[in-house]
Amino acid sequence: MKAVDICITSKTQMRWDFTILKISDTSLEVRLVLLDHILLECNNPMVKEVAQVSQIFSRMYNELHLIIDLKGNIQQILNLDVIQQKWN
């Protein structure tokens, strides 16, 4: 039996714009926009390729308009129709 001992390390940077649009007693309406998603360091070329594909797919949901409860749990995705249209 052969075993593989590989150590893959990577470092990424994600920048978000988080805006609170409305506050109620039980929830928050927020907008979360992904500004940057950058692979800073990686010791494996395959991880670089996977990161590129991941960045392409992240454009499908780079802006989220949400209702969250006071613990941060998502209650509703207000722009779900926009996200679904990007997949068609």
Summary of the structure (lengths in Angstrom):
residues: 88
radius of gyration: 17.6
end to end distance: 45.4
largest distance: 59.9
contacts: 184
relative contact order: 0.20
helix: 27%
strand: 47%
